[in-house]
Amino acid sequence: MPVIANNVSLTAGSSSVNIFDNTNYQFVNEGTELRVSAAVVGANDGIQGANVNYRFTINNTEFADDAIVPALVTGEP
């Protein structure tokens, strides 16, 4: 399965562009299996200043809105 890897840096209150625009995944056929992974570098608890949510749409169908993006887990203590 192809991978689109992209780091996105945002300022408070801003939104990113659609990273799927102008790719083969801008529009997909019915029945296509997609796996989307997202993580934030710091704590995403609203206390540390991070409050990152994700909106996921394909072909004008919304699959997630205001989904909370989890913190990146490194495996280090």
PQR file with spaces between the fields and no chain letter, atoms N, CA, C, O and H, PARSE charges and radii, in Angstrom:
ATOM       1  N    MET     1       0.844   -1.164    0.000 -0.4000 1.5000
ATOM       2  CA   MET     1       0.000    0.000    0.000 -0.0000 2.0000
ATOM       3  C    MET     1       0.900    1.240    0.000  0.5500 1.7000
ATOM       4  O    MET     1       1.792    1.346    0.841 -0.5500 1.4000
ATOM       5  N    PRO     2       0.684    2.163   -0.914 -0.5600 1.5000
ATOM       6  CA   PRO     2       1.485    3.401   -0.955  0.2800 2.0000
ATOM       7  C    PRO     2       1.281    4.236    0.303  0.5500 1.7000
ATOM       8  O    PRO     2       0.242    4.163    0.958 -0.5500 1.4000
ATOM       9  N    VAL     3       2.281    5.018    0.619 -0.4000 1.5000
ATOM      10  CA   VAL     3       2.246    5.846    1.822 -0.0000 2.0000
ATOM      11  C    VAL     3       2.435    7.303    1.440  0.5500 1.7000
ATOM      12  O    VAL     3       3.320    7.637    0.653 -0.5500 1.4000
ATOM      13  H    VAL     3       3.125    5.078    0.087  0.4000 1.0000
ATOM      14  N    ILE     4       1.603    8.167    2.000 -0.4000 1.5000
ATOM      15  CA   ILE     4       1.813    9.608    1.889 -0.0000 2.0000
ATOM      16  C    ILE     4       2.266   10.059    3.269  0.5500 1.7000
ATOM      17  O    ILE     4       1.486   10.042    4.221 -0.5500 1.4000
ATOM      18  H    ILE     4       0.884    7.896    2.640  0.4000 1.0000
ATOM      19  N    ALA     5       3.510   10.458    3.372 -0.4000 1.5000
ATOM      20  CA   ALA     5       4.039   10.931    4.653 -0.0000 2.0000
ATOM      21  C    ALA     5       4.273   12.427    4.530  0.5500 1.7000
ATOM      22  O    ALA     5       4.911   12.895    3.587 -0.5500 1.4000
ATOM      23  H    ALA     5       4.143   10.472    2.598  0.4000 1.0000
ATOM      24  N    ASN     6       3.754   13.159    5.484 -0.4000 1.5000
ATOM      25  CA   ASN     6       3.858   14.599    5.394 -0.0000 2.0000
ATOM      26  C    ASN     6       3.846   15.198    6.791  0.5500 1.7000
ATOM      27  O    ASN     6       2.931   14.942    7.574 -0.5500 1.4000
ATOM      28  H    ASN     6       3.235   12.778    6.250  0.4000 1.0000
ATOM      29  N    ASN     7       4.849   15.988    7.100 -0.4000 1.5000
ATOM      30  CA   ASN     7       4.853   16.738    8.355 -0.0000 2.0000
ATOM      31  C    ASN     7       4.186   18.077    8.106  0.5500 1.7000
ATOM      32  O    ASN     7       4.479   18.747    7.116 -0.5500 1.4000
ATOM      33  H    ASN     7       5.592   16.196    6.464  0.4000 1.0000
ATOM      34  N    VAL     8       3.299   18.464    8.991 -0.4000 1.5000
ATOM      35  CA   VAL     8       2.582   19.721    8.853 -0.0000 2.0000
ATOM      36  C    VAL     8       2.804   20.540   10.118  0.5500 1.7000
ATOM      37  O    VAL     8       2.563   20.059   11.225 -0.5500 1.4000
ATOM      38  H    VAL     8       3.061   17.920    9.795  0.4000 1.0000
ATOM      39  N    SER     9       3.261   21.769    9.953 -0.4000 1.5000
ATOM      40  CA   SER     9       3.428   22.679   11.088 -0.0000 2.0000
ATOM      41  C    SER     9       2.362   23.757   11.002  0.5500 1.7000
ATOM      42  O    SER     9       2.186   24.391    9.962 -0.5500 1.4000
ATOM      43  H    SER     9       3.457   22.159    9.053  0.4000 1.0000
ATOM      44  N    LEU    10       1.653   23.959   12.104 -0.4000 1.5000
ATOM      45  CA   LEU    10       0.556   24.923   12.118 -0.0000 2.0000
ATOM      46  C    LEU    10       0.693   25.869   13.300  0.5500 1.7000
ATOM      47  O    LEU    10       1.203   25.503   14.358 -0.5500 1.4000
ATOM      48  H    LEU    10       1.795   23.444   12.949  0.4000 1.0000
ATOM      49  N    THR    11       0.231   27.081   13.097 -0.4000 1.5000
ATOM      50  CA   THR    11       0.146   28.031   14.198 -0.0000 2.0000
ATOM      51  C    THR    11      -1.232   27.894   14.841  0.5500 1.7000
ATOM      52  O    THR    11      -2.139   27.305   14.253 -0.5500 1.4000
ATOM      53  H    THR    11      -0.183   27.379   12.237  0.4000 1.0000
ATOM      54  N    ALA    12      -1.386   28.425   16.025 -0.4000 1.5000
ATOM      55  CA   ALA    12      -2.651   28.319   16.756 -0.0000 2.0000
ATOM      56  C    ALA    12      -3.806   28.870   15.929  0.5500 1.7000
ATOM      57  O    ALA    12      -3.712   29.960   15.364 -0.5500 1.4000
ATOM      58  H    ALA    12      -0.649   28.904   16.503  0.4000 1.0000
ATOM      59  N    GLY    13      -4.884   28.116   15.865 -0.4000 1.5000
ATOM      60  CA   GLY    13      -6.090   28.558   15.184 -0.0000 2.0000
ATOM      61  C    GLY    13      -6.074   28.401   13.676  0.5500 1.7000
ATOM      62  O    GLY    13      -7.024   28.811   13.008 -0.5500 1.4000
ATOM      63  H    GLY    13      -4.959   27.231   16.324  0.4000 1.0000
ATOM      64  N    SER    14      -5.015   27.815   13.118 -0.4000 1.5000
ATOM      65  CA   SER    14      -4.938   27.702   11.663 -0.0000 2.0000
ATOM      66  C    SER    14      -5.307   26.299   11.194  0.5500 1.7000
ATOM      67  O    SER    14      -5.413   25.369   11.993 -0.5500 1.4000
ATOM      68  H    SER    14      -4.243   27.483   13.660  0.4000 1.0000
ATOM      69  N    SER    15      -5.498   26.169    9.899 -0.4000 1.5000
ATOM      70  CA   SER    15      -5.815   24.888    9.270 -0.0000 2.0000
ATOM      71  C    SER    15      -4.787   24.596    8.200  0.5500 1.7000
ATOM      72  O    SER    15      -4.201   25.513    7.624 -0.5500 1.4000
ATOM      73  H    SER    15      -5.412   26.925    9.250  0.4000 1.0000
ATOM      74  N    SER    16      -4.567   23.322    7.932 -0.4000 1.5000
ATOM      75  CA   SER    16      -3.619   22.948    6.882 -0.0000 2.0000
ATOM      76  C    SER    16      -4.361   22.776    5.564  0.5500 1.7000
ATOM      77  O    SER    16      -5.589   22.697    5.529 -0.5500 1.4000
ATOM      78  H    SER    16      -5.042   22.577    8.399  0.4000 1.0000
ATOM      79  N    VAL    17      -3.607   22.719    4.502 -0.4000 1.5000
ATOM      80  CA   VAL    17      -4.176   22.392    3.202 -0.0000 2.0000
ATOM      81  C    VAL    17      -4.495   20.899    3.201  0.5500 1.7000
ATOM      82  O    VAL    17      -4.032   20.167    4.076 -0.5500 1.4000
ATOM      83  H    VAL    17      -2.609   22.783    4.530  0.4000 1.0000
ATOM      84  N    ASN    18      -5.260   20.455    2.254 -0.4000 1.5000
ATOM      85  CA   ASN    18      -5.565   19.036    2.116 -0.0000 2.0000
ATOM      86  C    ASN    18      -4.347   18.342    1.521  0.5500 1.7000
ATOM      87  O    ASN    18      -4.012   18.578    0.360 -0.5500 1.4000
ATOM      88  H    ASN    18      -5.637   21.049    1.543  0.4000 1.0000
ATOM      89  N    ILE    19      -3.675   17.487    2.301 -0.4000 1.5000
ATOM      90  CA   ILE    19      -2.454   16.855    1.794 -0.0000 2.0000
ATOM      91  C    ILE    19      -2.735   15.819    0.717  0.5500 1.7000
ATOM      92  O    ILE    19      -1.805   15.346    0.065 -0.5500 1.4000
ATOM      93  H    ILE    19      -3.947   17.296    3.244  0.4000 1.0000
ATOM      94  N    PHE    20      -3.997   15.457    0.517 -0.4000 1.5000
ATOM      95  CA   PHE    20      -4.355   14.520   -0.534 -0.0000 2.0000
ATOM      96  C    PHE    20      -4.633   15.219   -1.867  0.5500 1.7000
ATOM      97  O    PHE    20      -4.749   14.552   -2.896 -0.5500 1.4000
ATOM      98  H    PHE    20      -4.753   15.842    1.047  0.4000 1.0000
ATOM      99  N    ASP    21      -4.743   16.550   -1.866 -0.4000 1.5000
ATOM     100  CA   ASP    21      -4.959   17.275   -3.121 -0.0000 2.0000
ATOM     101  C    ASP    21      -3.822   16.996   -4.092  0.5500 1.7000
ATOM     102  O    ASP    21      -2.660   16.886   -3.699 -0.5500 1.4000
ATOM     103  H    ASP    21      -4.649   17.092   -1.031  0.4000 1.0000
ATOM     104  N    ASN    22      -4.176   16.886   -5.360 -0.4000 1.5000
ATOM     105  CA   ASN    22      -3.214   16.661   -6.444 -0.0000 2.0000
ATOM     106  C    ASN    22      -2.406   15.387   -6.260  0.5500 1.7000
ATOM     107  O    ASN    22      -1.251   15.316   -6.681 -0.5500 1.4000
ATOM     108  H    ASN    22      -5.119   16.975   -5.679  0.4000 1.0000
ATOM     109  N    THR    23      -3.008   14.373   -5.631 -0.4000 1.5000
ATOM     110  CA   THR    23      -2.395   13.050   -5.531 -0.0000 2.0000
ATOM     111  C    THR    23      -3.377   12.042   -6.116  0.5500 1.7000
ATOM     112  O    THR    23      -4.506   12.390   -6.459 -0.5500 1.4000
ATOM     113  H    THR    23      -3.946   14.430   -5.289  0.4000 1.0000
ATOM     114  N    ASN    24      -2.942   10.802   -6.225 -0.4000 1.5000
ATOM     115  CA   ASN    24      -3.835    9.740   -6.699 -0.0000 2.0000
ATOM     116  C    ASN    24      -4.972    9.470   -5.726  0.5500 1.7000
ATOM     117  O    ASN    24      -5.917    8.756   -6.062 -0.5500 1.4000
ATOM     118  H    ASN    24      -2.025   10.519   -5.946  0.4000 1.0000
ATOM     119  N    TYR    25      -4.891   10.038   -4.509 -0.4000 1.5000
ATOM     120  CA   TYR    25      -5.870    9.750   -3.473 -0.0000 2.0000
ATOM     121  C    TYR    25      -6.830   10.903   -3.236  0.5500 1.7000
ATOM     122  O    TYR    25      -7.569   10.908   -2.251 -0.5500 1.4000
ATOM     123  H    TYR    25      -4.123   10.618   -4.236  0.4000 1.0000
ATOM     124  N    GLN    26      -6.822   11.882   -4.135 -0.4000 1.5000
ATOM     125  CA   GLN    26      -7.773   12.983   -4.019 -0.0000 2.0000
ATOM     126  C    GLN    26      -9.194   12.439   -4.181  0.5500 1.7000
ATOM     127  O    GLN    26     -10.112   12.865   -3.481 -0.5500 1.4000
ATOM     128  H    GLN    26      -6.222   11.878   -4.935  0.4000 1.0000
ATOM     129  N    PHE    27      -9.363   11.511   -5.096 -0.4000 1.5000
ATOM     130  CA   PHE    27     -10.632   10.819   -5.297 -0.0000 2.0000
ATOM     131  C    PHE    27     -10.325    9.328   -5.336  0.5500 1.7000
ATOM     132  O    PHE    27      -9.343    8.922   -5.958 -0.5500 1.4000
ATOM     133  H    PHE    27      -8.617   11.165   -5.665  0.4000 1.0000
ATOM     134  N    VAL    28     -11.130    8.517   -4.696 -0.4000 1.5000
ATOM     135  CA   VAL    28     -10.902    7.075   -4.677 -0.0000 2.0000
ATOM     136  C    VAL    28     -12.169    6.349   -5.093  0.5500 1.7000
ATOM     137  O    VAL    28     -13.274    6.877   -4.963 -0.5500 1.4000
ATOM     138  H    VAL    28     -11.928    8.848   -4.191  0.4000 1.0000
ATOM     139  N    ASN    29     -11.999    5.138   -5.591 -0.4000 1.5000
ATOM     140  CA   ASN    29     -13.124    4.321   -6.011 -0.0000 2.0000
ATOM     141  C    ASN    29     -13.828    3.705   -4.807  0.5500 1.7000
ATOM     142  O    ASN    29     -13.225    3.508   -3.752 -0.5500 1.4000
ATOM     143  H    ASN    29     -11.101    4.709   -5.695  0.4000 1.0000
ATOM     144  N    GLU    30     -15.099    3.408   -4.979 -0.4000 1.5000
ATOM     145  CA   GLU    30     -15.865    2.754   -3.923 -0.0000 2.0000
ATOM     146  C    GLU    30     -15.203    1.433   -3.559  0.5500 1.7000
ATOM     147  O    GLU    30     -14.757    0.693   -4.435 -0.5500 1.4000
ATOM     148  H    GLU    30     -15.589    3.568   -5.836  0.4000 1.0000
ATOM     149  N    GLY    31     -15.141    1.143   -2.273 -0.4000 1.5000
ATOM     150  CA   GLY    31     -14.545   -0.108   -1.813 -0.0000 2.0000
ATOM     151  C    GLY    31     -13.047   -0.040   -1.585  0.5500 1.7000
ATOM     152  O    GLY    31     -12.444   -1.028   -1.165 -0.5500 1.4000
ATOM     153  H    GLY    31     -15.503    1.745   -1.561  0.4000 1.0000
ATOM     154  N    THR    32     -12.433    1.107   -1.853 -0.4000 1.5000
ATOM     155  CA   THR    32     -10.998    1.262   -1.627 -0.0000 2.0000
ATOM     156  C    THR    32     -10.718    1.313   -0.130  0.5500 1.7000
ATOM     157  O    THR    32     -11.390    2.031    0.610 -0.5500 1.4000
ATOM     158  H    THR    32     -12.923    1.910   -2.194  0.4000 1.0000
ATOM     159  N    GLU    33      -9.723    0.545    0.312 -0.4000 1.5000
ATOM     160  CA   GLU    33      -9.357    0.542    1.732 -0.0000 2.0000
ATOM     161  C    GLU    33      -8.287    1.588    1.983  0.5500 1.7000
ATOM     162  O    GLU    33      -7.258    1.610    1.308 -0.5500 1.4000
ATOM     163  H    GLU    33      -9.177   -0.039   -0.289  0.4000 1.0000
ATOM     164  N    LEU    34      -8.533    2.446    2.949 -0.4000 1.5000
ATOM     165  CA   LEU    34      -7.578    3.485    3.331 -0.0000 2.0000
ATOM     166  C    LEU    34      -7.270    3.363    4.812  0.5500 1.7000
ATOM     167  O    LEU    34      -8.143    3.040    5.617 -0.5500 1.4000
ATOM     168  H    LEU    34      -9.369    2.428    3.497  0.4000 1.0000
ATOM     169  N    ARG    35      -6.021    3.625    5.161 -0.4000 1.5000
ATOM     170  CA   ARG    35      -5.618    3.710    6.570 -0.0000 2.0000
ATOM     171  C    ARG    35      -4.969    5.060    6.764  0.5500 1.7000
ATOM     172  O    ARG    35      -4.031    5.419    6.052 -0.5500 1.4000
ATOM     173  H    ARG    35      -5.311    3.887    4.507  0.4000 1.0000
ATOM     174  N    VAL    36      -5.466    5.797    7.719 -0.4000 1.5000
ATOM     175  CA   VAL    36      -4.948    7.136    7.983 -0.0000 2.0000
ATOM     176  C    VAL    36      -4.394    7.162    9.399  0.5500 1.7000
ATOM     177  O    VAL    36      -5.076    6.797   10.356 -0.5500 1.4000
ATOM     178  H    VAL    36      -6.228    5.505    8.297  0.4000 1.0000
ATOM     179  N    SER    37      -3.146    7.602    9.515 -0.4000 1.5000
ATOM     180  CA   SER    37      -2.515    7.747   10.827 -0.0000 2.0000
ATOM     181  C    SER    37      -2.101    9.192   10.998  0.5500 1.7000
ATOM     182  O    SER    37      -1.558    9.804   10.078 -0.5500 1.4000
ATOM     183  H    SER    37      -2.592    7.899    8.738  0.4000 1.0000
ATOM     184  N    ALA    38      -2.355    9.729   12.159 -0.4000 1.5000
ATOM     185  CA   ALA    38      -1.954   11.103   12.461 -0.0000 2.0000
ATOM     186  C    ALA    38      -1.536   11.169   13.919  0.5500 1.7000
ATOM     187  O    ALA    38      -2.074   10.453   14.764 -0.5500 1.4000
ATOM     188  H    ALA    38      -2.796    9.232   12.906  0.4000 1.0000
ATOM     189  N    ALA    39      -0.574   12.033   14.206 -0.4000 1.5000
ATOM     190  CA   ALA    39      -0.110   12.206   15.584 -0.0000 2.0000
ATOM     191  C    ALA    39       0.453   13.606   15.743  0.5500 1.7000
ATOM     192  O    ALA    39       0.922   14.216   14.782 -0.5500 1.4000
ATOM     193  H    ALA    39      -0.138   12.615   13.519  0.4000 1.0000
ATOM     194  N    VAL    40       0.401   14.102   16.957 -0.4000 1.5000
ATOM     195  CA   VAL    40       1.026   15.382   17.279 -0.0000 2.0000
ATOM     196  C    VAL    40       2.292   15.107   18.080  0.5500 1.7000
ATOM     197  O    VAL    40       2.383   14.100   18.782 -0.5500 1.4000
ATOM     198  H    VAL    40       0.020   13.606   17.738  0.4000 1.0000
ATOM     199  N    VAL    41       3.265   16.003   17.974 -0.4000 1.5000
ATOM     200  CA   VAL    41       4.552   15.796   18.626 -0.0000 2.0000
ATOM     201  C    VAL    41       4.448   15.952   20.138  0.5500 1.7000
ATOM     202  O    VAL    41       5.057   15.181   20.879 -0.5500 1.4000
ATOM     203  H    VAL    41       3.191   16.821   17.404  0.4000 1.0000
ATOM     204  N    GLY    42       3.688   16.937   20.604 -0.4000 1.5000
ATOM     205  CA   GLY    42       3.539   17.160   22.048 -0.0000 2.0000
ATOM     206  C    GLY    42       2.239   16.576   22.557  0.5500 1.7000
ATOM     207  O    GLY    42       1.505   15.920   21.818 -0.5500 1.4000
ATOM     208  H    GLY    42       3.193   17.563   20.001  0.4000 1.0000
ATOM     209  N    ALA    43       1.964   16.819   23.813 -0.4000 1.5000
ATOM     210  CA   ALA    43       0.699   16.373   24.396 -0.0000 2.0000
ATOM     211  C    ALA    43      -0.453   17.116   23.727  0.5500 1.7000
ATOM     212  O    ALA    43      -0.370   18.324   23.510 -0.5500 1.4000
ATOM     213  H    ALA    43       2.561   17.352   24.414  0.4000 1.0000
ATOM     214  N    ASN    44      -1.501   16.416   23.409 -0.4000 1.5000
ATOM     215  CA   ASN    44      -2.674   17.030   22.784 -0.0000 2.0000
ATOM     216  C    ASN    44      -3.812   17.039   23.797  0.5500 1.7000
ATOM     217  O    ASN    44      -4.851   16.407   23.604 -0.5500 1.4000
ATOM     218  H    ASN    44      -1.569   15.434   23.586  0.4000 1.0000
ATOM     219  N    ASP    45      -3.584   17.775   24.884 -0.4000 1.5000
ATOM     220  CA   ASP    45      -4.545   17.759   25.976 -0.0000 2.0000
ATOM     221  C    ASP    45      -5.246   19.092   26.195  0.5500 1.7000
ATOM     222  O    ASP    45      -6.055   19.221   27.114 -0.5500 1.4000
ATOM     223  H    ASP    45      -2.740   18.289   25.041  0.4000 1.0000
ATOM     224  N    GLY    46      -4.949   20.078   25.367 -0.4000 1.5000
ATOM     225  CA   GLY    46      -5.558   21.387   25.530 -0.0000 2.0000
ATOM     226  C    GLY    46      -4.921   22.198   26.637  0.5500 1.7000
ATOM     227  O    GLY    46      -5.073   23.419   26.674 -0.5500 1.4000
ATOM     228  H    GLY    46      -4.292   19.973   24.621  0.4000 1.0000
ATOM     229  N    ILE    47      -4.209   21.541   27.540 -0.4000 1.5000
ATOM     230  CA   ILE    47      -3.562   22.232   28.660 -0.0000 2.0000
ATOM     231  C    ILE    47      -2.215   22.792   28.228  0.5500 1.7000
ATOM     232  O    ILE    47      -1.871   23.923   28.572 -0.5500 1.4000
ATOM     233  H    ILE    47      -4.086   20.549   27.510  0.4000 1.0000
ATOM     234  N    GLN    48      -1.461   22.015   27.484 -0.4000 1.5000
ATOM     235  CA   GLN    48      -0.136   22.429   27.024 -0.0000 2.0000
ATOM     236  C    GLN    48      -0.224   23.358   25.808  0.5500 1.7000
ATOM     237  O    GLN    48       0.802   23.720   25.232 -0.5500 1.4000
ATOM     238  H    GLN    48      -1.741   21.096   27.205  0.4000 1.0000
ATOM     239  N    GLY    49      -1.420   23.736   25.426 -0.4000 1.5000
ATOM     240  CA   GLY    49      -1.589   24.632   24.288 -0.0000 2.0000
ATOM     241  C    GLY    49      -1.938   23.902   23.007  0.5500 1.7000
ATOM     242  O    GLY    49      -2.279   24.533   22.007 -0.5500 1.4000
ATOM     243  H    GLY    49      -2.253   23.441   25.894  0.4000 1.0000
ATOM     244  N    ALA    50      -1.857   22.583   23.026 -0.4000 1.5000
ATOM     245  CA   ALA    50      -2.191   21.813   21.832 -0.0000 2.0000
ATOM     246  C    ALA    50      -3.649   21.375   21.907  0.5500 1.7000
ATOM     247  O    ALA    50      -4.106   20.875   22.936 -0.5500 1.4000
ATOM     248  H    ALA    50      -1.580   22.071   23.839  0.4000 1.0000
ATOM     249  N    ASN    51      -4.354   21.562   20.836 -0.4000 1.5000
ATOM     250  CA   ASN    51      -5.728   21.098   20.724 -0.0000 2.0000
ATOM     251  C    ASN    51      -5.946   20.809   19.248  0.5500 1.7000
ATOM     252  O    ASN    51      -6.592   21.581   18.540 -0.5500 1.4000
ATOM     253  H    ASN    51      -3.983   21.967   20.001  0.4000 1.0000
ATOM     254  N    VAL    52      -5.400   19.691   18.792 -0.4000 1.5000
ATOM     255  CA   VAL    52      -5.375   19.362   17.371 -0.0000 2.0000
ATOM     256  C    VAL    52      -6.479   18.363   17.063  0.5500 1.7000
ATOM     257  O    VAL    52      -6.552   17.290   17.663 -0.5500 1.4000
ATOM     258  H    VAL    52      -4.875   19.063   19.367  0.4000 1.0000
ATOM     259  N    ASN    53      -7.327   18.727   16.128 -0.4000 1.5000
ATOM     260  CA   ASN    53      -8.408   17.866   15.673 -0.0000 2.0000
ATOM     261  C    ASN    53      -8.244   17.613   14.186  0.5500 1.7000
ATOM     262  O    ASN    53      -7.571   18.368   13.484 -0.5500 1.4000
ATOM     263  H    ASN    53      -7.268   19.598   15.641  0.4000 1.0000
ATOM     264  N    TYR    54      -8.870   16.534   13.711 -0.4000 1.5000
ATOM     265  CA   TYR    54      -8.726   16.121   12.321 -0.0000 2.0000
ATOM     266  C    TYR    54     -10.098   15.986   11.683  0.5500 1.7000
ATOM     267  O    TYR    54     -11.021   15.426   12.274 -0.5500 1.4000
ATOM     268  H    TYR    54      -9.417   15.920   14.281  0.4000 1.0000
ATOM     269  N    ARG    55     -10.218   16.504   10.478 -0.4000 1.5000
ATOM     270  CA   ARG    55     -11.444   16.336    9.690 -0.0000 2.0000
ATOM     271  C    ARG    55     -11.061   15.542    8.458  0.5500 1.7000
ATOM     272  O    ARG    55     -10.161   15.947    7.721 -0.5500 1.4000
ATOM     273  H    ARG    55      -9.468   16.959    9.998  0.4000 1.0000
ATOM     274  N    PHE    56     -11.722   14.423    8.217 -0.4000 1.5000
ATOM     275  CA   PHE    56     -11.358   13.526    7.131 -0.0000 2.0000
ATOM     276  C    PHE    56     -12.536   13.351    6.191  0.5500 1.7000
ATOM     277  O    PHE    56     -13.589   12.851    6.586 -0.5500 1.4000
ATOM     278  H    PHE    56     -12.452   14.094    8.816  0.4000 1.0000
ATOM     279  N    THR    57     -12.353   13.770    4.934 -0.4000 1.5000
ATOM     280  CA   THR    57     -13.392   13.619    3.913 -0.0000 2.0000
ATOM     281  C    THR    57     -12.789   13.028    2.648  0.5500 1.7000
ATOM     282  O    THR    57     -11.631   13.281    2.315 -0.5500 1.4000
ATOM     283  H    THR    57     -11.498   14.177    4.613  0.4000 1.0000
ATOM     284  N    ILE    58     -13.590   12.242    1.953 -0.4000 1.5000
ATOM     285  CA   ILE    58     -13.214   11.700    0.642 -0.0000 2.0000
ATOM     286  C    ILE    58     -14.438   11.802   -0.247  0.5500 1.7000
ATOM     287  O    ILE    58     -15.547   11.460    0.163 -0.5500 1.4000
ATOM     288  H    ILE    58     -14.531   12.037    2.223  0.4000 1.0000
ATOM     289  N    ASN    59     -14.228   12.275   -1.473 -0.4000 1.5000
ATOM     290  CA   ASN    59     -15.321   12.380   -2.442 -0.0000 2.0000
ATOM     291  C    ASN    59     -16.541   13.074   -1.835  0.5500 1.7000
ATOM     292  O    ASN    59     -17.678   12.647   -2.039 -0.5500 1.4000
ATOM     293  H    ASN    59     -13.326   12.553   -1.806  0.4000 1.0000
ATOM     294  N    ASN    60     -16.292   14.138   -1.095 -0.4000 1.5000
ATOM     295  CA   ASN    60     -17.347   14.923   -0.452 -0.0000 2.0000
ATOM     296  C    ASN    60     -18.137   14.152    0.602  0.5500 1.7000
ATOM     297  O    ASN    60     -19.229   14.576    0.981 -0.5500 1.4000
ATOM     298  H    ASN    60     -15.369   14.485   -0.929  0.4000 1.0000
ATOM     299  N    THR    61     -17.608   13.035    1.080 -0.4000 1.5000
ATOM     300  CA   THR    61     -18.222   12.292    2.174 -0.0000 2.0000
ATOM     301  C    THR    61     -17.356   12.470    3.408  0.5500 1.7000
ATOM     302  O    THR    61     -16.151   12.217    3.369 -0.5500 1.4000
ATOM     303  H    THR    61     -16.721   12.690    0.772  0.4000 1.0000
ATOM     304  N    GLU    62     -17.961   12.903    4.498 -0.4000 1.5000
ATOM     305  CA   GLU    62     -17.209   13.145    5.728 -0.0000 2.0000
ATOM     306  C    GLU    62     -17.178   11.878    6.576  0.5500 1.7000
ATOM     307  O    GLU    62     -18.222   11.327    6.928 -0.5500 1.4000
ATOM     308  H    GLU    62     -18.939   13.109    4.530  0.4000 1.0000
ATOM     309  N    PHE    63     -15.962   11.421    6.900 -0.4000 1.5000
ATOM     310  CA   PHE    63     -15.788   10.226    7.715 -0.0000 2.0000
ATOM     311  C    PHE    63     -15.451   10.558    9.161  0.5500 1.7000
ATOM     312  O    PHE    63     -15.740    9.767   10.059 -0.5500 1.4000
ATOM     313  H    PHE    63     -15.114   11.868    6.614  0.4000 1.0000
ATOM     314  N    ALA    64     -14.851   11.701    9.396 -0.4000 1.5000
ATOM     315  CA   ALA    64     -14.520   12.122   10.759 -0.0000 2.0000
ATOM     316  C    ALA    64     -14.496   13.639   10.802  0.5500 1.7000
ATOM     317  O    ALA    64     -14.040   14.290    9.862 -0.5500 1.4000
ATOM     318  H    ALA    64     -14.616   12.344    8.666  0.4000 1.0000
ATOM     319  N    ASP    65     -14.987   14.196   11.894 -0.4000 1.5000
ATOM     320  CA   ASP    65     -14.936   15.638   12.092 -0.0000 2.0000
ATOM     321  C    ASP    65     -14.589   15.896   13.553  0.5500 1.7000
ATOM     322  O    ASP    65     -15.202   15.324   14.454 -0.5500 1.4000
ATOM     323  H    ASP    65     -15.357   13.667   12.658  0.4000 1.0000
ATOM     324  N    ASP    66     -13.622   16.742   13.777 -0.4000 1.5000
ATOM     325  CA   ASP    66     -13.141   17.040   15.127 -0.0000 2.0000
ATOM     326  C    ASP    66     -12.633   15.798   15.852  0.5500 1.7000
ATOM     327  O    ASP    66     -12.762   15.689   17.071 -0.5500 1.4000
ATOM     328  H    ASP    66     -13.124   17.207   13.045  0.4000 1.0000
ATOM     329  N    ALA    67     -12.052   14.858   15.097 -0.4000 1.5000
ATOM     330  CA   ALA    67     -11.428   13.692   15.732 -0.0000 2.0000
ATOM     331  C    ALA    67     -10.149   14.155   16.417  0.5500 1.7000
ATOM     332  O    ALA    67      -9.339   14.855   15.809 -0.5500 1.4000
ATOM     333  H    ALA    67     -11.947   14.946   14.106  0.4000 1.0000
ATOM     334  N    ILE    68      -9.964   13.776   17.660 -0.4000 1.5000
ATOM     335  CA   ILE    68      -8.782   14.196   18.408 -0.0000 2.0000
ATOM     336  C    ILE    68      -7.575   13.415   17.916  0.5500 1.7000
ATOM     337  O    ILE    68      -7.610   12.187   17.842 -0.5500 1.4000
ATOM     338  H    ILE    68     -10.622   13.207   18.154  0.4000 1.0000
ATOM     339  N    VAL    69      -6.511   14.127   17.580 -0.4000 1.5000
ATOM     340  CA   VAL    69      -5.276   13.505   17.109 -0.0000 2.0000
ATOM     341  C    VAL    69      -4.430   13.149   18.327  0.5500 1.7000
ATOM     342  O    VAL    69      -4.139   14.021   19.145 -0.5500 1.4000
ATOM     343  H    VAL    69      -6.483   15.125   17.640  0.4000 1.0000
ATOM     344  N    PRO    70      -4.027   11.876   18.465 -0.5600 1.5000
ATOM     345  CA   PRO    70      -3.266   11.475   19.644  0.2800 2.0000
ATOM     346  C    PRO    70      -1.819   11.957   19.595  0.5500 1.7000
ATOM     347  O    PRO    70      -1.298   12.308   18.536 -0.5500 1.4000
ATOM     348  N    ALA    71      -1.185   11.964   20.765 -0.4000 1.5000
ATOM     349  CA   ALA    71       0.229   12.318   20.852 -0.0000 2.0000
ATOM     350  C    ALA    71       1.072   11.188   20.273  0.5500 1.7000
ATOM     351  O    ALA    71       0.727   10.013   20.405 -0.5500 1.4000
ATOM     352  H    ALA    71      -1.608   11.678   21.625  0.4000 1.0000
ATOM     353  N    LEU    72       2.172   11.550   19.634 -0.4000 1.5000
ATOM     354  CA   LEU    72       3.105   10.582   19.070 -0.0000 2.0000
ATOM     355  C    LEU    72       3.742    9.773   20.197  0.5500 1.7000
ATOM     356  O    LEU    72       4.207   10.341   21.185 -0.5500 1.4000
ATOM     357  H    LEU    72       2.452   12.504   19.527  0.4000 1.0000
ATOM     358  N    VAL    73       3.763    8.466   20.050 -0.4000 1.5000
ATOM     359  CA   VAL    73       4.365    7.584   21.049 -0.0000 2.0000
ATOM     360  C    VAL    73       5.702    7.102   20.512  0.5500 1.7000
ATOM     361  O    VAL    73       5.768    6.514   19.432 -0.5500 1.4000
ATOM     362  H    VAL    73       3.385    8.005   19.247  0.4000 1.0000
ATOM     363  N    THR    74       6.770    7.352   21.267 -0.4000 1.5000
ATOM     364  CA   THR    74       8.113    6.983   20.808 -0.0000 2.0000
ATOM     365  C    THR    74       8.597    5.672   21.398  0.5500 1.7000
ATOM     366  O    THR    74       9.532    5.073   20.866 -0.5500 1.4000
ATOM     367  H    THR    74       6.717    7.830   22.144  0.4000 1.0000
ATOM     368  N    GLY    75       7.997    5.216   22.470 -0.4000 1.5000
ATOM     369  CA   GLY    75       8.462    4.019   23.144 -0.0000 2.0000
ATOM     370  C    GLY    75       9.527    4.311   24.181  0.5500 1.7000
ATOM     371  O    GLY    75       9.952    3.412   24.907 -0.5500 1.4000
ATOM     372  H    GLY    75       7.238    5.703   22.902  0.4000 1.0000
ATOM     373  N    GLU    76       9.965    5.571   24.259 -0.4000 1.5000
ATOM     374  CA   GLU    76      10.962    5.957   25.252 -0.0000 2.0000
ATOM     375  C    GLU    76      10.261    6.436   26.515  0.5500 1.7000
ATOM     376  O    GLU    76       9.196    7.049   26.440 -0.5500 1.4000
ATOM     377  H    GLU    76       9.620    6.301   23.669  0.4000 1.0000
ATOM     378  N    PRO    77      10.863    6.155   27.697 -0.5600 1.5000
ATOM     379  CA   PRO    77      10.220    6.596   28.948  0.2800 2.0000
ATOM     380  C    PRO    77      10.234    8.099   29.111  0.5500 1.7000
ATOM     381  O    PRO    77       9.733    8.616   30.109 -0.5500 1.4000
